[in-house]
Structures are given as C-alpha cells and as structure tokens.
Amino acid sequence: MSTAGDASQQAAIEQRINEMAQQSKVLEAYMNDIISRQITLTRLLEEARSASTTIQSIASDSETESLMPIGIGIFVKTNVPPIKKLLVSLGAGVTVEKGREDALNYIESRIKEYEIAARQLDAQRQEIAMRIEQIQGQLTRMLQSGR
C-alpha cells in the first residue's frame, strides 16, 4: 500500500526526469547548432586556404592561363594578368584594393581567426557532449532504480 509521501516522492522523481529530458533536448539542439557552425567554419577555412594557394601560384610578373568557374561545374578558360593588386571584401559591402602581400597577410590572419574559432567550437561541442552523457546516465539510473 502506497502512502501520500510515496506518491509525492514519485511525482517529484517524475518531474525531475522530465526536466532532465528537456534539458537534454535543449543541449542536443545546441549541439546541432555548433556542428552546423563547425561545417560552415570548415568551408570558410578551406576557401581561405584555397585563396592563399591560388594567389601564391599566380605569377606576379606574367599572364597566367586559368579556369574561371561560372556555375554548376562549368568553367571558362581565361588569362589572368600579372597580379599587383587585389580587391578584398571586408564585409558590409566594403571592398578595398590591397597589394598582393597585403592581401595574403589578410588571408593568413583570417585563417588564424578561423582556426581559433574552430578550436573553441570543438571545445564547446565536447563539453556539451559530456553534459548530455551525464544527463542521460542520470536518467538511466533514475529509471532503473524506479523499477
């Protein structure tokens, strides 16, 4: 026979289980957001490294033949004149002209920023994964002890 105290305790346990399950769902949504950010950051990092490699490989004193993408995997052969200046987008519709070395330095600084951000996101992802595991472990123990 169950007493009012047992029923109250059972209700409190059920409420705690529901709260922990909800907390786990919120953390999982946050984890998905972080993973999405990591994917975007990885793409930006690859693009920045590609831009750096491309600028370094294009001759600064003679014309270079290249392929220019025009979309959906279609390219046009083009001749790139010697690169002395590049246009660099700073964001918010602002573009500045920079010399070759200044543009490369700008790209390298962006690569460093992206790498730092990637490390921070990875640390956050690991921390959230640990917290989710802790909550799920607690939920499992609570559910098993309630049987």
LOMIVO-724883 format. One record per residue (C-alpha): residue number from 0; z, y, x. Coordinates in nm, 3 decimals, always signed. Each point is the difference from the previous one (the first is absolute). Layout:
N
 num       w       v       u
 NUM       Z       Y       X
...
//
This chain:
147
 num       w       v       u
   0  +0.000  +0.000  +0.000
   1  -0.102  +0.339  +0.132
   2  +0.225  +0.301  -0.008
   3  -0.095  +0.362  -0.048
   4  +0.062  +0.054  +0.375
   5  -0.248  -0.274  +0.091
   6  -0.263  +0.149  -0.230
   7  +0.058  +0.346  +0.147
   8  -0.026  -0.137  +0.353
   9  -0.321  -0.187  -0.088
  10  -0.148  +0.317  -0.149
  11  +0.089  +0.193  +0.317
  12  -0.166  -0.268  +0.215
  13  -0.313  +0.008  -0.216
  14  -0.011  +0.379  +0.023
  15  +0.034  -0.017  +0.380
  16  -0.280  -0.260  +0.017
  17  -0.226  +0.225  -0.210
  18  +0.080  +0.301  +0.220
  19  -0.077  -0.196  +0.317
  20  -0.325  -0.134  -0.147
  21  -0.102  +0.355  -0.091
  22  +0.092  +0.124  +0.348
  23  -0.212  -0.279  +0.149
  24  -0.298  +0.106  -0.215
  25  +0.035  +0.362  +0.113
  26  +0.016  -0.108  +0.365
  27  -0.305  -0.223  -0.045
  28  -0.195  +0.296  -0.147
  29  +0.108  +0.213  +0.296
  30  -0.105  -0.282  +0.235
  31  -0.346  -0.007  -0.161
  32  -0.028  +0.377  +0.048
  33  +0.090  -0.033  +0.368
  34  -0.254  -0.280  +0.046
  35  -0.265  +0.220  -0.161
  36  +0.092  +0.284  +0.237
  37  -0.020  -0.238  +0.295
  38  -0.350  -0.106  -0.102
  39  -0.111  +0.364  -0.027
  40  +0.162  +0.085  +0.332
  41  -0.166  -0.297  +0.170
  42  -0.338  +0.117  -0.128
  43  +0.065  +0.356  +0.127
  44  +0.111  -0.133  +0.337
  45  -0.314  -0.212  +0.034
  46  -0.215  +0.297  -0.102
  47  +0.169  +0.228  +0.256
  48  -0.041  -0.255  +0.279
  49  -0.364  -0.047  -0.098
  50  -0.057  +0.378  +0.007
  51  +0.156  +0.023  +0.345
  52  -0.211  -0.286  +0.133
  53  -0.315  +0.146  -0.153
  54  +0.055  +0.347  +0.146
  55  +0.074  -0.148  +0.341
  56  -0.312  -0.217  -0.009
  57  -0.240  +0.279  -0.097
  58  -0.137  +0.173  +0.305
  59  +0.095  +0.363  +0.046
  60  -0.312  +0.086  +0.197
  61  -0.288  -0.182  -0.168
  62  -0.126  -0.097  -0.343
  63  +0.123  -0.337  -0.133
  64  -0.167  -0.222  -0.258
  65  +0.242  -0.110  -0.270
  66  +0.020  -0.143  -0.349
  67  +0.129  +0.223  -0.277
  68  +0.147  -0.170  -0.308
  69  -0.133  +0.137  -0.327
  70  +0.190  -0.237  -0.230
  71  +0.025  -0.357  -0.126
  72  -0.077  -0.143  +0.342
  73  -0.321  +0.196  +0.056
  74  -0.057  +0.186  +0.325
  75  -0.254  +0.251  +0.133
  76  -0.094  +0.021  +0.367
  77  +0.072  +0.345  +0.131
  78  +0.019  +0.184  +0.328
  79  +0.330  +0.162  +0.081
  80  -0.030  +0.306  +0.222
  81  +0.237  +0.040  +0.297
  82  +0.348  +0.052  -0.139
  83  +0.165  +0.317  +0.116
  84  +0.180  +0.097  -0.323
  85  +0.122  -0.197  -0.302
  86  +0.112  +0.108  -0.345
  87  +0.354  -0.119  -0.073
  88  +0.140  -0.002  -0.352
  89  +0.362  +0.112  -0.003
  90  +0.043  -0.064  -0.373
  91  +0.018  +0.228  -0.303
  92  -0.368  +0.082  +0.049
  93  +0.057  +0.148  +0.346
  94  -0.240  -0.105  +0.277
  95  +0.004  +0.133  +0.355
  96  -0.240  -0.035  +0.290
  97  +0.152  -0.166  +0.305
  98  -0.131  -0.094  +0.339
  99  -0.046  -0.367  +0.079
 100  +0.330  -0.037  +0.192
 101  +0.197  +0.198  -0.258
 102  -0.142  -0.221  -0.276
 103  +0.096  -0.314  +0.195
 104  +0.350  +0.139  +0.057
 105  +0.027  +0.073  -0.373
 106  -0.105  -0.357  -0.083
 107  +0.245  -0.146  +0.251
 108  +0.285  +0.204  -0.150
 109  -0.094  -0.127  -0.346
 110  -0.005  -0.359  +0.131
 111  +0.353  +0.048  +0.136
 112  +0.115  +0.142  -0.335
 113  -0.154  -0.295  -0.184
 114  +0.164  -0.249  +0.237
 115  +0.342  +0.161  -0.050
 116  -0.048  -0.001  -0.378
 117  -0.109  -0.366  +0.014
 118  +0.318  -0.095  +0.189
 119  +0.214  +0.191  -0.251
 120  -0.170  -0.166  -0.297
 121  +0.039  -0.342  +0.160
 122  +0.372  +0.063  +0.052
 123  +0.037  +0.109  -0.364
 124  -0.192  -0.307  -0.118
 125  +0.224  -0.231  +0.202
 126  +0.314  +0.172  -0.129
 127  -0.115  -0.030  -0.361
 128  -0.099  -0.364  +0.051
 129  +0.351  -0.073  +0.131
 130  +0.159  +0.179  -0.295
 131  -0.219  -0.192  -0.248
 132  +0.097  -0.328  +0.167
 133  +0.369  +0.095  -0.020
 134  -0.025  +0.083  -0.369
 135  -0.194  -0.316  -0.078
 136  +0.256  -0.206  +0.195
 137  +0.285  +0.161  -0.195
 138  -0.183  -0.061  -0.327
 139  -0.055  -0.365  +0.089
 140  +0.367  -0.048  +0.090
 141  +0.115  +0.175  -0.319
 142  -0.231  -0.207  -0.217
 143  +0.101  -0.326  +0.170
 144  +0.373  +0.076  -0.030
 145  -0.045  +0.079  -0.369
 146  -0.119  -0.355  -0.075
//
